[in-house]
Amino acid sequence: MSVRVALLTKDQLDRLPARSRQVVEYRKSGLSLNHIQGCPLDCAYCIRHTYGLWDERQPRAIMTDEAAVEELVGHRYFTPHVTPIQLFNRATEPFLPAVRPHTFAVLEDLDARGLTNHVLVITRHSLKPEDADRLNQLRSLKVTLLFTYSGIDDPKIEPYPSAVAAASLKLMSAPAQRKYRTVLYWRPLVPGLNDSPEHLDTAFQLAAHADATVFTGLFYRNEIADYYRANGLPEPYEDTARRKIVPETLEARVLSRFGTQSPLFRKTSCAVSYAHGLPDYNGHYGIRELCDICPLGQLVRCKSAYRVPAADRIWKTAQAVPEARGVVVTDITERAAVVSGLATEQPRYYLQHALGFQVHDIRHPHHERRHGRADIGWKGGNHND
């Protein structure tokens, strides 16, 4: 299929920040494909700030869809039927009118190969009935649409209204027979901004339309904080953090509002796996405090698939990718394997998905009850993580 947005010239490509030129990159919930970059929606907290792409408002392609898919399936981190995939989740909106044809081109190419991998498509845009029809033509992929909804009504922070995502979630969840799944991706929750009782009630009512709901907080990195200050936006926290911020009291209020009336999860992979009736592909089952809100049936699925790997299996799995070959397993418990010797986060994600078991870097400990979240807003949390 021909490119629907303009291809960057070599000179334009050379001027992009180095990290943004990396078309395939492992992120926590999957191997991320981002050969189209640029978005006009201008959400103030967008991750594009950290990639040096904030000023790229017009979607442009680094390469063709066909070349991008080949790079994805040929990547050293990709395992057919195993590796979860995320599509256009770093630098554009997958259902922008100009980007939508590329989204379907990639999905249909992957599906035609008979791949059964999870594919996560995160959107806040307006979807159409024909989008549901086209997604239902896919035969193999396990596709999940995650609708980013915050309820933030300050146009300086979120110019593109959350009501659009809410309407799209309802539309795409309505068909009684559908092969894809829908998740209410309730984020970012920020104290004092979108956590009033009315906000929580609205999200609870919206969750009734989705197959599952996952809630999470704000990535408040240095680049995003700089943008907030430069534009006179109210700063949500005094400090920044490398992980998402979900204060303890905010989580308690969310859990209290939802109770056990709707499938609610703390982790994206948990919600996605539940929606497809499968055990969590990230192996969170060992982190028992994450599971205390999970439906009983999902706990049974995850327990049945859960295996604690031996150190030699972790080491052998690591030999498949060069940047993981120096891994040293320092500890293995029912919760996770703790390792050292990994230069970046990407090989850690590879190991996690290959093993179906949590793998933690000794440099970045996962604290009890705030697993994978920043210390900000938690008792005993006294440093930036």
N, C-alpha and C positions, 0 to 999 in steps of 0.2 A: 504494500500500500504506500502511496506517495506521501511525503511529508506534508502536513497541513499547516504547520508553522514554519517560518523561515529557518533554514539551516545557517548556523553561524559560519562566517568566513574563517579562514585560518588565522588571520590577524585578530579577529574578534575573540576567537577561542583562546589564543595565546594571552590575551589580556585578562581572561577570567582568573580569579584566585585559584591557586593550585588545587585546593581541596574540592572546589566545586566542579573541577574537570574530571573528577573521579565519578564515572557514571554508575558503577556498582560499588556499594558500600554496605557493610554489615551494620545494622542498627539493632536495638534490643529485641524488637519483635519480628525481625526478619531481614533478609538480604534485600537491600533497597535499590531499586532501579530509577534513575533520575536523569534521563537523557534530554528532557525538556525542562527548561529553567526560566523562571520569570512569572510573576503573579501581580495583578493589579488590585487585589482585595485589601491589602495594607493593614492587616491585623498587627497591632503594635508589638505583640509578643512573639511574632513569627520567628521560627528557627532560622530563617534566611539571614537574619542578622549575623549569626555565628559563622556563616559560610561566605560572608562578604558579598551577598547577593541582594541586599535589601533594595538597592536602587534599580534592580532589573525587574521592571514592571510588565514588560512585553514578553510573553512566552516565546522562546526561541529554542531550536533543537541543536544539540551537540552532534548528533548523528541520526541516521534513519531509524525507524522502528525495527526494521529487520536486523540491522547491525547491532542495535541495542539488545535485542533478545538473544542474539548469538553470543554477545559478550556476557550476558547473564548466565545462560545455561552452560557456557564454557568456562565460567569462573571457577577458580580453585575451591571456593567456599560452597559451591552449589552441588547439592545431592538430589537427583531426581526423586520425587515423591516424599522427600523428607524436609528439605530446607523451606521454611516459610518465606514468602516473598512479599515485599511492600512496594507498591507502585506509585511513583510521583508523590512521595510523602515528605520531601525535603525542600523542594524549590519551586513547586507550582501547585495549582489546584487541578485535579484530574478531570473535572467535569466543566471547566471553562469551555465555551463554545469551540475555541480553536484547538483545545487540548483533547476534548472528548474523542475525536476520531483516533488519536494515538492511543488513548486508554484502551479502546476496544481492539485496536490492531494488535497491541501487545497481548491482551487477554486471549484473543482468538488464535494467535500464533502459538502461545504456550499450550492452549487447550488442544490444538491440532496435533501436538506432539504426544498426546496421551498422558501428560503430566497430571498428577493428583495432588500436587503441593497446595498448601494454604496460600491464598493470595489476598492480602489486605489492601483495600482501597479506601483511603480516608478522604472525606469530602465534607464541604459545608455549602455546596452549590445547589442550584435548582436542577432536579432530575425530572425526567419525563416518562410517561408510560412506555414509550418505545425503548427506553433504557432497560426496563424490566424485561421486556420481550427479548431483547438481544442477549441479556445476561442469561436468560433461561435457555438459550440455544447452546450454551457451553455444556460439554459433556463430562469433562474429567476434573477440572480444577475445583478446589473448594474455595469459592469466592465469598468474602465477607465485606460488606459495605459498612464502614464506621462513620457515623454522622457526627461531626464535631459540633457540639452545642454547648454554649456557655450561659446564655441568658444575659450576657453583659449588654447593657443598653447605652453605654457611653460611646458615641461614634468616634471619639478621638482614639479610643483603644480598639474598638472593633467596628469599623465602618460598615462592613457587610453584615446585615442583621441575622441574628440567630434564628429568627422566625423562618428563614428560608430553609435552613437545615432541618428544622422541626417538620415543616411541610413535606420535605423530601423523604424524611424518615417514615412518615405516615404513608406516603404514596408507595414507597418501595416495599414496605412491610405488609401492605394490604393483600396482595395476591395469595390465595389460599394454597396454591401449588407453586412453589418457586425453588430453584436449585441453589440460589445464593442465600446468604443470611444477612441480617441487619443488626447492628449494635449501636446503641446510644453511647457515643463517646463524649461523656460529660466532662468538659475541660475548657479552659483551666478554671478551677475553682479557686477564688481568691477572697480571703476574709475582708468584709466591708465593701466588697464590690458586687458580688453575685451570690451571696450566701444567706440572704434574708429568708425568713420562713416562706415568703411568697415564691422566691426563687426555687427553694427546695420542693415546694408543692408542685410547681410547674414541671420541674424535671421528673418528679415521681409520676405525674400523670402522663408525661411523654414516654416514659419508660415502658408503659403498658403496651405500646405499639411495637417495641423492639424485641428481638429474640433474647437479648441480654443487654445489660448496662455495665459500663466500666467508668469509674470516676477517678480523676487525678488532678494534680495541681499545676502550678506554673513553673516552667523552666525559666529561672531568672538569672541568666548569665550576665557577665560583665557587659557584653555588647548590647544586650537588651536594656540593662540598667542605664547605660550611657544614652541610649535613644530616648528613654523615658525622661531623663534629666534635661536633655537638649530640647525636648519638645514640651516641657512643662507639664508632663503627665504625673499624676499622683503615684509616688513610689510605693509599691505594695509591701516591700520589706526593706529593712536597713542593710541587709547583707545579700550577696549573691551566693549561688551554690551550683555545683556541677550536676546535682540531681534535682528532680522535681520537688517542690515544696508543698506538702500537705500537712498543715498544723494538726496536732492531736485533737484539739477541741473541735475543729472543723470536721474531721473524720467522724468523731463521735456523733455530731449532729446529723450528718448524712446517714449513718447507720441507724440512728434512732428514727429518722423519718421513713426510711425504706423498710425497716424491720425484716420480716421474711416474706413479704407480700410480692416481691419482684426479684428476679435473679440479678443480683448485684455483685460486682467483682472489683477487686483492687488492682488487678493486673490485666492488661490487654489480652495476653495469650490465654488467660483463664476464660475470659468472656467469649473469645473467638472459638476456642475448643468446645466450650459448653454449647454454643449455638449450633455446632455441627455434631453434637453428641459424641465427642471424642475426648480422651484424656488430654490434659494440658501438655502441649509440646515443649514447654519450657521447664517442666519438671518441678513446679512449685510445691508439689504435695509435701515435700519434706519440711517446708517452712510452715509449720502447723498453724501459726497465728494468722497466716494469710487465708486459711481455709475455713475459719470459723463462721464465715457468712455464706459459704457455698451450699447449694442445694445438695441434699443427701445423695441423690443419684449421681451427681458429678463427683462427689467424694469417692463413691464406689468405683467409678471409671478410672479415676486417677490412681487410686490405691492398687487396682488390678494391674496397671501398667508400670508401676513404680519399681525401679530396681536401683540399688546402690552399686555403682560400678567399682571394681577393684582398681588399684593404682595402675597396674600394668595395662588395663584396658584404656584408661585415660591417656596414658603415655602413647600407646599404639595408635589411638585415634588422632592424637596430636601430630603424629608423623606425616599425616596426609597433607598438611599445609606448612610451608617453610617457616612462617613466623610463629608457629606454635611448637616447633621441634625442641626448643629449649625449655619447655615447661617442666616445672618441678612441683610434684604434688606434696604439699606440706601437711595436709590433714584431710581426712574423709570422715564425715559423720552422716547421720540420717538426714541432716538438713542440706548439706552441700559438700562439694570438694573445694578445698582452698588451695590455690596454686600461686606460684611465682614464676618469673621468667617470661611473661608475655609483655611485649613492647606496647601493645595497644589493646583496646577493648574488643576489636573485631575478632581475633582468634578465640577469645573467650566465648563470644556468642556462637561461633562455629562449634565449639566443643559442647556447649549447652544443648544445642539442637541435635547434634549427632548422637549424644548420649541420652537425651531426654531427662537430664539431671542438672541441678543447679551447680554452676562452677563460679567461684568467687575469687577475685584477685586479692591477694593478701594486702595490697596497698590501699584498697578501697573496701574496708569491711562493711558487711551488711548487718546492721544492728537489729536486735530483736524488736519486733513490733513496728519498726519503721523501715523494714526491708526495702532496700533500693530507693529510699527517699532521703531527702536532706534532713539534717538534724534540726533545722530551724523550726521552732514551734513545738518541740518535744521536750519533755522533762529529761534532764541529763544531756540534752543536745547542746554542747558548748563549743562546737567548732564547725567551720565550713567544710562540708563534704561534697 
